[in-house]
Amino acid sequence: MPEIVSIGIQDFEQMRRNHKFYVDKTNFIKEWWEKEDSVTLITRPRRFGKTLNMSMLEYFFANYHENRSDLFEGLSVWEDERYRALQGTYPVISLSFAGVKADNYAGARFQIFELVKMLWKKYPEIEPDENLSLIQGQIQANGKGAIDDEMMSMTLNKLSERLYTHYGKKVMIFLDEYDTPMQEAWISGYWDEIVNLFRNMFNNTFKTNPSMERAVITGITRVSKESIFSDLNNLEVITTTSKQYATAFGFTEEEVFAALDNQEMSDWKKEVKAWYDGFRFGGVEDIYNPWSIINFLNKKEFAAYWANTSGNGLISNLVQSGNGDVKKIMEDLLDGKSFETEIDEQIVFNQLAEKRNAIWSLLLASGYLKVVSHYQKRNGRYIYEMRLTNHEVMLMFENLVRDWFDKAGTAYNDFINALLKDDKKAMNHYMNSIALSTFSSFDSGNHPSGQSEPERFYHGFVLGLLVELREVYHIQSNRESGFGRYDVMLEPLKENLPAIVMEFKVIDSDEEKKLADTVVAALAQIEEKNYDQTLLDKGISPERIFHYGFAFEAKKVLIG
């Protein structure tokens, strides 16, 4: 009989007590315990089972969950008698920063304090720390902003000390989603303050804490060691390229196919693989996102479940405001291609807009890109070949691009219709409407013509406009044809549609007096370089091929 598939359960006890569908990940307990690392930081994309696994660790080790064989019987960890004896034998500090999402530093600090205060309630036999009382008094007397940072940074250290003294046994510390407050801080402008607090708090909690036995920290990104982990020389970092714990987070293909069999959905395996396969951790391929699989098992229909959940705002902003190279690579990715780049797995949020490859590092850590292959250069650095993870992620990025042009209203669709009808007058009207309403946000407020390669900016902008046509056109960019490389070519997938060749030019004031001259130069280049040759070779008649020259000057556009 199929197991009941429930959505969104992150509490291990609730999952097991109610006999819900569960993929056994308890071998992670054994693997981590036998590694004997002092502090382990594990980064995985969102909704990959981090919170459920941390809840599993808490129920396994915490002495306030002793004698819980009912939760672990039948699972892999319970087959070993040594681990049966280990269950429920440690004082545990378990907390999550997933809900710390304030738009200012005082609010974030207050939310963290509330989480720490709740920890003491799990051990009513432990007297509250005097620092906790002092902070509470400051809050009541002066509001959120009066919390003392030094006292805050010592709260988990002091709780560990009290627990060790009371039980005579060192403490396990489990911190889930450690980097959520840091992402919020970067977006809201209090990065330096949160980094300073966390640097001191993490040092006091995970390094200079004689009452700690071991710790596990999870998050989406590996925030730069220089930011908050500068003093932690006892930290073992596990990223998506690390071999350790490769199958502990996410579902393997074997687990997914077994689940489909259990739910009497065996005939769906090929389609499920096409939609949701593609993640790779360490050397293990064919990892699936649990959120998508569980939703598919529950609803029995295909959709972008994981990619359409919250959390895409930062990614959208970085891609939208990125330079021309970013937009060109995104266009290639949406066309199913890969690209090569160096990757620094240490993310520095306040450098995301400055470091050349930072956006790709974040996309890899967040699960939107996967590593296809890699090699080492002579200088010792690694080059990674990457592409979009799967069909679900590709749909997400296509939707992001569509959203960028929402503010243009009906002008967007009207431009596409005019393009296909070869109505240049209407194209110019609608394109200028779109440019006025979109360029400032698309280019993050920078003057596009002031960029080092302005054609790349406009190139990326127009390619974004054309994303809606992917179902009826094969859209190619910067390919060889005839005697040169065209900017954009639209090869129709239906016989009733025209083929289209586009050339983009930014006005050169030294050679051209007005935009009309630039349009003439763009159209002349299409003819002189014989860009039509690729289309002609495929049997498309010359009368079905439309030529468009795009001339740009800041927010003004002329199409001819």
N, C-alpha and C positions, 0 to 999 in steps of 0.2 A: 504493500500500500504506500503511495507517495507520502513523503513527509510534508508537513505544513510549512510553506515558505512565507515568512513574515518580513516586512520591510522596516529597516531602520533600528533594529534592536542592537544596542551596543553594550548591554549588560550581560556578562557571561552567565550569571545565575538565571536570569530571566530566559535566556536562550535555552539552557539545558533543562531547567525545571519544567518548562512548558513544552518540552520535546519538539522544538522547532527545527527546521532544516539547519544543519550545522556541518561545516567542513572541518574536520579535526586538524587543528593547528597546535596541539599540545606538545608536539615534538620540539617546538620552539623552546619550551621550558627546559628540556633536557639539553638541547644544543647550547643555549645561553649559559646554563648552570655549569656545564662542563668546560666552557671556555675560561671561566674564572676571571673575566675582565672586571676591573673596579667600576668603571662608568662606561656604559655603551650608549652611543647616540646612533639611532637608526632613522634614516630619512626614506620616506616613501610618499608617492602622490596621495592626494586626499581621497578618502573613501576606499582605502586599500586594507581595511581591517586593523589599523593601528590601535584604535580605541578599544575594540573588542579584545584584541590580544593583551592590551595593558590591563583590562578588566580581568582577563583570564589569569594573568600574573598575580594580581591582587588576591583573587579568590584562592589561588593555589598557596601563596606564601603567608597571607595575613593571619595572625593568631586570633583575630576576631571573626575569622571564617574557618576555625578549626573543625576537624571531623566532617569535612564536606565531600566524602567519598561519593555521595549521590551525584555530584556534578562531574566527576572525572571517571567514574566506572565506565568501561567500554571504550575509553579513549587511549591513545598510544602511551601517554605518560604513565597510566595506571598499571601497565603491564610489568613495570619494574618495581619491585618491592622497596628499593631504596627511596624512590620518589613518593611512594605511599607514606613512608615514615616522615618525609620532609613536609608534607602538606600541613598548612596551618600552624607553622612553628616559628614565625618571625613577626616582630612588630613591623608594620608597613606604613609608610607615608605615600599615599597615592592621590595625585591631583592632576587636573587638566586645565591648560590655559586656552582651550578652544573657545571659551565664552568671553575672553578678555578682549573686547572690541570697543574701545573708547576713542572718542575723537580728540581727546586731550590727555596729557600725562597724568594729571591729578585723578582723572576718572579711571585710567588704567591701573594706577597704583592702588586705588581704593578697591577695585574689583579683585586684584591679587590678594589684598589683605583679607577680604571676605572669604576667599577660598582657603586661606591659611587658618582663619578662625574656625571654619567648619571642620578642619582636620582634627582639632582638639575634641570635638564631640564624638569622634569614633572611639576615643579612649577616655571615658568619663572618670576613670580612676586616676587620671593624671591631672595634677593641679595646673591651671593655666599659667603660662609664663608671665612674669611681671612686665616684660617688654610688650607683650600682647595687650595687657591692661593699660599700659601707658599710651600705646598707639590708639586704643579704643577711646581713651579719655581725650586725646588730641582731636580725634574725629568729632566727638560729641561737642567739644568746646569750640572748635575753630573750623570745622568742615573738612572736606577731602584734602585740600591743599596743605594741611598742616601735618600730614603723616611724615615722620622722620625717616629719611632714606636709609640711614645707618641701622636704625632699629628694624626696618623692614627687611633688610638684607640678612639679618640674623635670625629671623623667625623660624625657618625650617631647621637651622642648626640647633637652636634651643629646644625645639620639639624633639629632634633626634636624641639630644642629650637626656631629656626627661624620660623618654621611652627606654633608652639603654640602661639608665639607672634603675628604672622600675622593674624591667624584665630580665636584666642581666644578659641581654642579647642585642647585638648591633642591629641596626635598622636597614630595611630595604626601602629604597626611594624610587618611585615610578612617576615620571613627569611626562604627560602626554601633550602633544601639540605646543611645544615650547615656543615655536616661532610665530604663532598667530599674533600675539601682541606686537611683535617686531614689524610684521607686514602692515598692521594698522598704524603703527607709529610712523613708518616711512610715508604712508599715504597721507596721514594727518599732520605731519610736520613736527613730531617730538622724538625723532630718532635718537639724538644724542642723549636725551634724558633717560630713555628706556634702556639704552645700551649701558649706561653707567650703573643703573640699578641692577640690571641682570648680571653684569660683570661681577659686582660685589656679592650679589645673592648666590650666584652659581659657584663662586669661589668658596664662600662660607658653607654652602650646602654640600658640594660634591668633592672639594679638595681638602680644605682645612676643617674637616668634620670627622673627628676620631670615633664618632658614634655610628657612622655609616658602614654597613657591610658591603653592599653593592647597589648600583643604580642603573636604571634604563631610562633614556630620554628619547622621545620620538618627535618628529616634525616632518614638514614637507621638504624643507631646504636645509642644507648645511651652511648655516650662517658663519661667515668668516671667523676663524679662530681669534683674529686680532680684535674682533668686535666684542665678544662676550666670553670666549673660552680661552683667553690669553694665558690664564694661570693654571689651566687644567692639563697637566702633563700626564694624567692618568686616564685620558679619554680615548676610547676606541671608537672610531667613526666608521659607520656602515652606510654607504650610499648606494644608489641604484646600480653602480658598476662594481660593487664589492661582491665577493663570492659567498661571504657568510650570510646565513639566514635568507638565502635566495628564494626559497619556497614558503617561508613563514608568513609572508604578507602577499595577498593575492591568491588566485586559484590557478593551479596548473591545468594543462589541457586534460590530463587524466581525471582530475577532480571535476572539471566542468562536464566532461562527457559522462562520467558516472552520475552526476546530478541530473543530466538530461534523461538518462536511462531510468533513474529513480522516479522522475516526474512523468514517465511515459511519453517523452518527447525526443526519442532517439533519432527520428527522421530530420531533426532540425540542426544536426551537428555541423554540416557544411556551411549553412548560412550563419550560424552563431560564430563560427571561426572567422568568416569573412567580415563580420561586423565588429567583433570584440577582441579578437586575438591581436597580439603584436607587442605587448610589453615584454621587456627583457631585464632581468635582474641578475647581475653577475654574469655567469656563463649560461644561465638557464633561460631558454627561449620559451615562447608559447605560454606566457603568463597572461591571465585575464583579470580585468577589474571586477572585484566582487559585487560592487553596487550595480553594475550593468547586468551581470549574470542573475543576481537575485531578483532584480526587477523584471527581467525577461522571464524567468521561471514563474514569477507571480502573475504577470499580465499576459504572457504568451503572445507577445507582439514585439516587433523590432522598433527601437527608438534610441535616440542618443541620450540615454539615462544619465550616465556619468558626466558626459561632456556638457550637458545642459543644466547641471546643478550649479548652485552658487559658487563663486570663487574665480570666475573668469574675468572680472573687472580689471584687475591689475595686468593680466596678459593682454587683454584688448587694448588697454591704454598704451602699453609699451610697443606693441606692434603698430598701432595707429600712428603714434607720434615718432616712430623710428624713421631713420633716414631712408634714402632711396634703395640702398643695398638690402635693408631689412625687407622692404616691400617686394623687391625683386625676388629674393629668396623665398618669401611666402608665396609668391605667384608660382614659382617652380614646385614648391611643396604641394600646393593645391592641384598641381598638374601631375602629381604622383612621383615626382623626381626626388632625388636626395641631394645633399650638399655636404661639403667638408669644412670643418672648422676645428680650432682648438677649443677645449672646454676647461674651465676652472670650476670645480665643483663647490668651491667656497663662495657663497653668494654674499655680496656686500650690497644691501638694498640701496644705500645712499649713493652707490656708484652705477646703478642699473642704467641710467640715462647716459653715462659717460664711457664705460668700458665697452669696447667694441663687440666682444663676444658674450657679454653678460646676459643678454636676452635669451640666447640659445642655451646657456647653462641653466637658466631658470625654467625654460620650456622643457628641458630634459628632466630636471628634478621634479617638475610638476606632472610629468607623464604625457605631455603632448607630443614629444619627440622620442624616437627610439634610436639606439645605436645599431647600425647595420654592420659596421666593421670599424676597425681602428688599426693604426700603425704608428710606429715611433720614428720620429725624425732624428737626424744625426745629432741635433742639439739636445736630445733626450725628451723633448716634448711630444705629446701624443696628439695625433690628428684623428678626429672621429667623423665617420660618414653617418649622416642622420637623415631620417625622413619622418613624416607624420606617422603616429603610432598605428592607427587603423582607420576604418571607414567612419566610425563614430566621431573620431577627432576631426577628420576632414570635414564632416558635416558641421561640426561646431565652428570651425574657422570660416566656412562659407557663410554661416549665419552671422558671425561677428562682422564680416565685411558688409553684409546687407544692412546690419544695424548702423554702421557708420554713416550710411546715406539716408537714414530715416528722416533726418531734419530737412532734407531736400523735398520731402512730400511727393506729390504726384509728378514733379519735374523729372524724377529719376526714371520712372516707367515711361514717361513721355519721350525722354531722350532715347531710350532703347527702341521704342517704336519708330521714332524718326530715323534712327540709324538704319534700321532694316528696310525702310521705305526710300532711303537715299534723299531724304528731305533735309537739305543742309540748312535752310533758313530756320526750321524748327529745331534742328540739332544745336545750332548756335544759341538760340534763345534759351533752351532748357539747360545746356551745358553751363552757360554763364550763371544761371540761377543756382545750379548745383554748386558751382565753384564758390560763389559768394557765401553760401550758407555752410559750406563744408571745409574749405581749405584751412581755415584757422585752426580747427580742432584736428584735422587730418595731419597737419604739420606741426602740431603742438605750439601754435602761435608764432612760429618762425617764418620769416619772409622767404617763400620758396625760391625766388629768383636769387637770393643771396647765398644759397647753398653752393658747395663746390661743384656738384654735378646736378644741376636743377632738372635736367631731362629725366633723371632717375625718379625724382619726386613725382613729376607729372605722369611718367610711365606707370608708376605704381598706383597712382590715383585712377587712371583710366582702366587699368586692369581690374581694380576693385569694382568699378562700375559694371564691368562685363561679366562678373561672376554669375549673374543670373542666367547667362546664355550657355553655361557649361553643358546643359542637357541637350542642346541642339547644335552646338558648335564645338569643334576641337580648337581650343584657344592656345596658340603658340606665341612665344615671345623671344626676340633676339636670336633668331635662327638664321642660318645661311640659306640664301636662295638667289639664283642668278649670280650677280657679281658682288654681293655684299650681304649684310645682315639687316633684315627688316626689324622694326620695333614690335609690331603686333600683327599677327595673321589669324583670321577667323575662318577655319575650314568648315563648311556646312556639313552636318550629318544627315540633312534632308535635302532632296533635290529642289524643293520649292524655295529654298533660302539662298540669298546671295553669298558669295565669298567676299571677304573684306581684308584689305591691307591698310595698315595705319603707320604713319611716320610722325614722330613728335619733334618739334623744334622750339627752343626758347629764342626769342628775338635777339639778334646780335646787332646792337645799335651802331657798330662800326660799319656793317655791311647792309643793313636793312633799315629803312626809314619808318616803316609801319608794319603791323602784323600781317597785312595782306601780302607783303613781300616775303615774309617768312613762310606763309602758306604755299606760295608759288615754289619756293626752294624745297619745301618738304615733298610736294607732289612731283617736282622734277627729279628728285632723288629716287622715288619709287620707279619712275620710268627708266632713268639712266642705269640704275642697278638691276633692272629686270627682276624685281622682287616677285612678279607673278609666276615665275617659272615653276615653282613647286606646285602651285595650283593647276597650271596648265598640264604639267606632267601627270596629274591625277585625273585628267579628262574634263576639267571644269572649263567651260568656254569663256573667252575673254569678256563677252557681254554680261556674264554673271559675276564679274569681279569688280567690286567698288573700291576706289582709292580715296583715302581721306588724309589730308594733311592737317595736323593740329599745331597751331601756333600759340605760344603762351607768353604772357608778360604779367608777372605777379598774379593777381586774381582775374585777369582778363584772358579770354580764350577766343580764338577765331578758328573755325573749321572750314576747310574748302575741299 
